[in-house]
Amino acid sequence: MTLELIQRAERNRSSQALLAPEGVFSYADLLDVSALAATRLLAGRDDLEGARICVLTPPGWEYTAVQWGVWRAGGIAVPLATSHPTAELAYVLADAEPEAIVAHPSLAGRLGNVAAERGLTVLQTPALLREGPTGGPPAVDEERAALMLYTSGTTGRPKGAVLTHANIRAQVESLTEAWGWTPQDHILLHLPLHHVHGIVNVLTSALWNGATCEILPRFSPVDVWERLARGDVTLYMAVPTVFRRLIESWESADAATRSAWTEGARSCRLMVSGSAALPVPTLERWEQVTGQRLLERYGMTEIGMGLSNPLDGHRRPGYVGTPLPGVAVRLLDDEGSAAQPGAGGEIQVRGPTVFREYWKRPTETAAAFTDDGWFRTGDQAVVEGGSYRILGRSSVDILKTGGEKISALEIEDVLRAHEGVEDCAVVGVPDPDWGERVCAAVVARPSARVTRESLRSFAKARLAPYKVPKDILLVDGLPRNAMGKVTKAEVRALFSMDED
């Protein structure tokens, strides 16, 4: 069975698929080169049979061709974050147990000795995608696993969320119907390609619909504005922090530049904000600057997108709309009953968009679902006037900053590894720019010489940039409850008092 994504691409062979840092590529190019990648990954076998292939390449043509090659060979693509240090990459490699790693030469050094220590083959992209013979790809049923994305979920260290081809298809078809995708669309992409936002909402949705995806090598406010100014981009999706940066860039430009940027942005038919709560002032200012009222939606790695404001119709500030096509959503109170009108409850989701499992974690997978098959998101919401408003996360140990969902426990583990740290607590402090600002209260060991700067340097060497605490408060002790547990609400209050 040929995957529907591939069949649809065959019907669009002559159309432009990607504008990437490496050049301009048609759907025919993508089909031909991904077939080469599949043949080399198979190495004479008939089927990868679900082998994991980790991918460490910059966003662009090679990333996309490799991803499709893995899928066509019957493997599971595991995208690695290009911003992560070696220690975090090592964690994913240990957990995913891949057959091989596909890496761009510029990033292969990021792996350090980890691949060699695990006996993993590292395939470099120029050779993998070079012209050569191709074989017939295996039949890949859509119920097979396609993608494994690492997420902190609701507790602890990152887990591999396994999505099938059917999950991805359901997510894309839901967004196609809700957001009106057509082959004439042209979307700009600078989001990370190890998250569902960039992979499914943007890249795969564009390619599913025969549209064009233009990939920027990195986010630069001026580059985005200059690209929008041309007036041929029809869709743009980003996180609230990015929209804030774009507003700041616009405000610092001269009058003529502002006018050109505004005029270009007005030509987009849709702009979407997600991955974190969109502050109302940002929404309102963006509309003043561009004439575009951002469409806010709600989703997560395990479910894709679940709720969305309408393409046509009123988009209420501070709300994430209603369930998307094919997605069932309910709110349950703490007793497990349907939440009363106007009362908060946990968002639970069911439908074909919901992921299959957490990799090698049957107990945690089972705990993530109710007995009747609803996925527990761990997020609280309320329905008001027919629209959902997100109240917050059920777990105090999961933070969202700049669109990234991270585990406070993971950061605490790193800080506690510092020889001068006796104890610590990491919390999210509300921030209009980042959604939540990662902050750490640290108790130093007696006689230890510990400074905020030394702790930040220690964390920077071991954590992805967005996980490094932006504020570090040195304290004599951490507030605890009668059971001896740190009370993080009081820790958050410490930062408020410190700012005063």
C-alpha positions in Angstrom: 0.0 0.0 0.0 1.4 3.4 -1.0 0.9 6.1 1.6 -1.7 8.6 0.7 0.8 11.4 1.2 3.0 9.9 -1.5 0.0 9.3 -3.8 -1.0 12.9 -3.5 2.5 14.1 -4.2 2.5 12.0 -7.4 -0.5 14.0 -8.6 1.4 17.2 -8.1 4.8 16.2 -9.5 5.3 19.4 -11.6 4.3 21.8 -8.8 6.7 23.6 -6.5 6.9 21.9 -3.1 9.7 23.6 -1.2 11.7 26.8 -1.2 14.5 25.9 1.1 18.0 27.2 2.0 19.4 24.5 -0.4 17.3 25.7 -3.4 13.9 25.3 -5.1 12.4 21.8 -5.3 9.3 20.3 -7.0 7.2 17.4 -5.8 8.9 15.3 -8.4 12.3 16.1 -6.8 10.9 15.2 -3.4 9.5 11.9 -4.6 12.7 11.0 -6.5 15.2 11.9 -3.7 13.1 10.4 -0.9 13.0 7.1 -2.9 16.9 7.2 -3.0 17.0 7.8 0.7 14.6 4.9 1.3 16.7 2.6 -0.8 19.9 3.4 1.1 18.2 3.1 4.5 16.8 -0.3 3.5 20.3 -1.5 2.5 19.0 -4.5 0.6 16.1 -5.3 3.0 12.5 -5.4 2.1 11.2 -3.2 5.0 12.6 -1.3 8.0 9.7 -2.8 9.9 9.4 0.1 12.4 13.1 0.7 13.0 13.7 4.1 14.5 15.9 6.5 12.4 17.0 9.6 14.3 17.3 12.7 12.1 19.7 15.6 13.0 19.6 18.0 10.1 18.9 21.7 9.7 15.4 22.7 8.6 15.1 22.5 4.8 15.2 20.3 1.8 17.4 17.5 3.3 15.3 17.3 6.4 12.1 16.8 4.3 13.7 14.3 1.9 15.1 12.2 4.7 11.8 12.2 6.7 9.9 11.0 3.6 12.6 8.5 2.9 12.3 7.0 6.4 8.5 6.8 6.0 8.7 5.2 2.6 11.1 2.6 3.9 8.8 1.6 6.7 10.7 3.2 9.5 9.9 5.6 12.3 11.4 9.1 12.0 12.7 10.5 15.3 13.7 14.2 14.7 16.4 15.5 17.0 16.5 19.1 18.1 19.3 20.9 16.4 19.6 23.2 19.4 20.1 20.5 22.0 23.5 19.8 23.6 25.1 16.4 23.5 23.7 15.2 26.8 20.1 15.8 25.7 20.7 14.1 22.3 22.2 11.2 24.2 19.1 10.8 26.3 16.9 10.5 23.2 19.3 8.0 21.5 19.4 5.8 24.6 15.6 5.8 24.9 14.6 5.5 21.2 17.2 2.7 20.5 17.5 3.8 16.8 19.0 1.7 14.0 20.9 4.7 12.7 21.3 8.4 12.8 21.0 10.6 9.7 23.0 13.8 10.3 24.1 16.8 8.3 27.9 17.2 8.4 27.6 20.6 10.2 25.7 18.9 13.1 27.4 15.5 13.3 29.9 16.9 15.8 27.0 17.6 18.2 26.7 13.9 18.7 30.2 13.7 20.4 31.1 10.1 21.1 27.6 9.1 21.8 26.9 7.3 18.5 30.2 5.4 18.6 29.7 4.4 22.2 26.3 2.9 21.2 27.6 1.3 18.0 25.2 3.5 15.9 25.8 4.1 12.2 25.8 7.8 11.3 24.7 8.5 7.8 25.6 11.9 6.4 22.9 13.6 4.2 24.9 14.5 1.1 25.8 10.8 0.5 22.4 9.5 1.6 20.6 11.7 -1.0 23.1 11.3 -3.8 21.8 9.9 -7.1 21.9 6.1 -7.5 19.7 3.1 -8.0 16.3 2.9 -6.3 14.3 -0.2 -5.4 10.6 -0.7 -5.0 9.5 0.7 -1.6 7.6 -1.6 0.8 3.9 -1.4 1.3 3.3 0.7 4.4 0.0 0.5 6.1 -1.3 3.7 7.6 -1.8 2.0 11.0 2.0 1.6 11.3 4.1 4.1 13.4 5.5 7.0 11.5 6.9 9.6 13.8 8.2 9.7 17.4 8.3 13.1 19.0 9.8 13.6 22.5 7.7 15.5 24.9 7.7 16.0 28.7 4.0 15.0 28.6 2.6 15.7 32.1 5.4 14.5 34.3 9.1 13.7 34.4 11.7 13.2 31.7 10.8 13.5 28.0 8.8 10.5 26.5 8.6 9.4 22.9 5.1 10.0 21.7 4.4 7.6 18.8 2.2 8.8 16.0 1.0 6.6 13.2 0.6 7.5 9.6 -3.2 7.4 10.2 -2.8 9.9 13.1 -0.8 12.3 10.9 -3.4 12.0 8.1 -6.3 12.6 10.5 -4.5 15.7 11.9 -3.7 17.1 8.5 -7.2 16.4 7.1 -8.7 18.1 10.2 -6.6 21.3 9.7 -7.2 21.2 5.9 -11.0 21.4 6.5 -10.8 23.9 9.3 -8.2 26.3 7.9 -9.1 26.0 4.2 -5.8 24.8 2.8 -5.5 24.8 -1.0 -2.8 24.0 -3.6 -2.4 27.7 -4.1 -1.2 28.3 -0.6 2.3 29.4 0.2 3.4 29.2 3.8 6.5 30.5 5.5 8.2 28.1 8.0 10.9 28.9 10.6 9.5 26.8 13.5 11.6 24.0 14.9 11.1 20.7 13.1 11.1 18.4 16.1 7.6 19.6 17.2 4.2 18.8 15.9 3.6 22.6 15.2 6.3 22.8 12.5 6.1 19.2 11.3 2.4 18.7 11.0 0.6 22.1 11.1 3.0 23.7 8.6 5.3 21.3 6.6 3.1 18.2 6.2 -0.1 20.2 5.8 1.4 22.1 3.0 2.8 19.1 1.2 -0.4 17.1 1.7 -2.3 19.8 -0.1 0.1 20.4 -3.0 1.0 23.8 -1.7 4.4 25.4 -1.3 6.3 25.5 1.9 9.1 28.1 2.1 11.7 27.2 4.8 13.9 29.8 6.4 17.1 28.6 8.0 16.4 30.4 11.2 14.1 33.0 12.7 15.1 36.6 12.1 12.4 39.3 12.6 13.7 41.4 9.7 13.9 38.4 7.3 10.3 37.4 8.1 9.1 40.9 7.6 10.9 41.3 4.3 9.6 38.0 3.1 6.0 38.9 4.1 6.4 42.3 2.4 6.5 40.6 -1.0 2.8 39.8 -0.7 2.8 36.3 -2.0 2.8 34.4 1.4 -0.8 33.2 2.1 -0.3 31.6 5.6 2.0 32.3 8.5 2.1 30.4 11.8 4.3 31.1 14.8 4.4 31.2 18.6 3.4 34.2 20.7 7.1 35.1 21.5 7.8 35.4 17.8 4.8 37.7 17.2 6.1 39.9 20.1 9.6 40.0 18.5 8.0 40.9 15.1 6.1 43.7 16.7 9.2 45.1 18.4 11.1 45.0 15.1 8.2 46.8 13.3 8.1 49.5 16.0 11.8 50.2 15.6 11.7 50.5 11.8 11.3 53.8 9.9 8.0 54.9 8.5 8.6 53.7 4.9 9.7 50.3 6.1 6.7 50.0 8.4 4.3 50.8 5.6 5.9 48.2 3.3 5.9 45.5 6.0 2.3 46.2 7.0 1.0 46.1 3.4 2.7 42.8 2.7 1.4 41.2 5.9 -2.2 42.2 5.0 -2.1 39.9 1.9 -1.9 36.8 4.1 -5.3 35.0 4.2 -4.5 33.5 7.6 -2.1 33.9 10.5 -2.1 31.4 13.4 -0.6 31.6 16.9 -0.1 28.5 19.0 2.1 26.4 21.3 1.5 28.8 24.2 -1.1 31.2 25.4 -1.4 34.3 23.3 -1.4 37.4 25.5 -4.4 39.6 24.5 -2.1 42.8 24.2 0.0 40.9 21.6 -3.1 39.9 19.7 -4.5 43.4 19.7 -1.2 45.1 18.8 -0.6 42.6 15.9 -4.0 43.5 14.5 -3.2 47.2 14.7 0.1 46.6 12.9 -1.0 44.2 10.2 -4.7 44.2 10.1 -4.6 40.5 10.8 -6.5 39.0 13.7 -4.5 36.0 14.8 -6.3 32.7 15.0 -5.4 31.0 18.3 -5.7 27.3 18.7 -4.9 24.6 21.2 -3.0 21.4 20.8 -0.2 19.2 22.0 2.2 16.5 20.8 -0.1 13.7 21.8 -3.3 14.9 20.1 -2.1 17.3 17.3 -4.6 20.2 17.3 -7.8 19.8 19.3 -9.4 23.2 19.5 -9.4 26.2 17.1 -11.0 29.6 16.6 -12.8 29.8 13.3 -11.3 30.6 9.9 -14.4 32.7 9.2 -16.2 34.3 12.1 -15.4 36.0 15.4 -12.1 35.1 17.1 -12.4 35.8 20.8 -9.3 37.2 22.5 -8.1 34.8 25.2 -10.1 31.8 23.8 -9.1 28.8 21.7 -12.4 28.2 20.0 -14.2 24.9 19.6 -13.2 21.3 18.7 -11.7 20.8 15.3 -13.3 18.4 12.7 -13.0 14.8 13.7 -11.9 15.7 17.3 -14.1 14.9 20.3 -13.4 17.0 23.4 -14.9 16.9 26.9 -14.2 18.5 30.3 -14.2 16.5 33.5 -14.1 17.8 37.0 -11.9 16.4 39.8 -14.5 13.7 40.6 -14.5 12.5 37.0 -17.9 13.9 36.1 -18.8 16.2 33.3 -17.8 19.8 34.3 -20.8 22.0 35.0 -21.4 24.9 32.5 -19.0 27.7 33.3 -16.9 25.5 35.6 -13.4 24.4 34.9 -12.4 20.8 34.1 -9.6 18.8 32.6 -9.6 18.7 28.8 -9.9 15.1 27.5 -9.7 14.2 23.8 -10.7 11.3 21.7 -10.5 10.6 18.0 -8.2 9.5 15.2 -5.8 12.4 15.7 -4.7 11.0 19.2 -1.3 9.3 19.3 -0.8 5.6 19.8 1.5 5.3 22.8 4.5 6.5 24.8 7.5 4.5 23.5 8.4 1.6 25.8 6.1 3.0 28.6 3.0 0.9 28.8 2.2 1.9 32.3 2.4 5.6 31.5 0.5 5.1 28.3 -2.3 3.4 30.2 -2.4 6.1 32.8 -2.7 8.8 30.1 -6.1 7.3 28.9 -9.4 6.8 30.7 -11.0 3.4 30.7 -13.3 4.5 27.9 -10.4 5.7 25.7 -10.2 9.5 26.3 -6.7 11.0 26.5 -6.1 13.0 29.6 -4.3 16.2 28.5 -3.6 17.5 32.1 -4.8 20.9 31.0 -7.7 22.7 32.6 -10.2 24.8 30.6 -13.7 26.3 30.9 -16.4 26.7 28.2 -17.8 30.2 28.1 -20.2 31.3 25.4 -19.5 28.1 23.5 -15.8 28.7 23.3 -13.0 27.1 25.3 -10.7 29.2 27.5 -7.5 27.5 28.8 -7.1 27.9 32.6 -3.7 26.3 33.0 -1.9 23.0 33.4 -2.8 20.5 36.0 0.8 19.7 36.9 3.0 22.4 38.5 6.1 20.7 37.2 5.4 21.3 33.5 6.2 24.8 32.2 5.6 26.4 28.8 8.1 29.0 27.7 8.2 30.5 24.2 6.1 27.6 22.9 8.2 24.9 24.4 6.8 22.5 27.0 9.5 21.5 29.5 9.9 19.7 32.7 10.9 21.6 35.8 12.1 18.3 37.4 14.6 17.9 34.6 16.1 21.3 35.1 16.2 20.8 38.9 18.1 17.5 38.4 20.8 19.4 36.4 21.1 22.3 38.9 21.4 19.8 41.8 24.4 18.2 40.0 26.3 21.5 40.6 28.7 20.9 43.5 27.7 24.0 45.2 23.9 23.4 45.2 22.2 21.8 48.2 18.6 22.2 47.0 16.6 24.0 44.4 13.1 24.5 42.9 12.2 25.5 39.4 9.0 27.3 38.7 7.3 29.2 35.9 6.6 32.8 36.5 4.0 34.5 34.3 5.7 36.5 31.6 3.9 38.5 28.8 6.6 37.7 26.3 7.4 34.1 27.0 4.2 32.8 28.5 6.1 31.6 31.5 9.6 32.6 32.5 11.8 29.7 33.8 13.0 30.7 37.3 15.1 28.8 39.8 15.4 29.3 43.6 18.6 27.7 44.8 19.9 26.9 48.2 23.7 26.8 48.2 25.8 24.4 50.3 27.4 25.9 53.4 30.7 27.7 52.5 30.2 27.1 48.8 30.9 30.1 46.5 27.9 30.1 44.2 26.7 33.0 42.0 23.8 33.4 39.6 26.2 33.7 36.8 28.1 30.5 37.6 24.8 28.6 37.9 23.6 29.9 34.5 26.8 28.9 32.9 26.5 25.4 34.4 23.0 25.1 33.1 23.8 26.4 29.7 26.4 23.7 29.1 23.9 21.0 29.9 20.5 22.2 28.8 18.8 23.5 25.7 18.7 27.3 25.6 15.0 27.6 26.4 15.4 25.4 29.6 18.1 27.6 31.2 16.5 29.6 34.0 16.2 33.2 33.1 16.2 34.3 36.8 18.0 32.5 39.6 17.3 33.5 43.2 19.8 32.4 45.9 17.8 31.7 49.1 18.5 30.4 52.6 15.8 27.8 52.3 12.8 26.6 50.3 9.2 26.9 51.6 7.8 23.5 52.4 4.5 22.1 53.5 3.8 19.9 56.5 4.8 16.8 54.5 8.2 18.3 53.7 7.4 19.0 50.1 8.5 22.2 48.4 5.5 24.5 47.9 6.0 25.9 44.4 3.3 28.5 44.7 5.3 30.1 47.5 8.5 29.7 45.5 6.8 31.7 42.6 5.9 34.3 45.1 9.6 34.7 46.0 10.3 36.0 42.5 7.4 38.5 42.7 8.8 39.8 46.0 12.3 39.9 44.5 11.1 42.0 41.6 9.5 44.5 44.0 
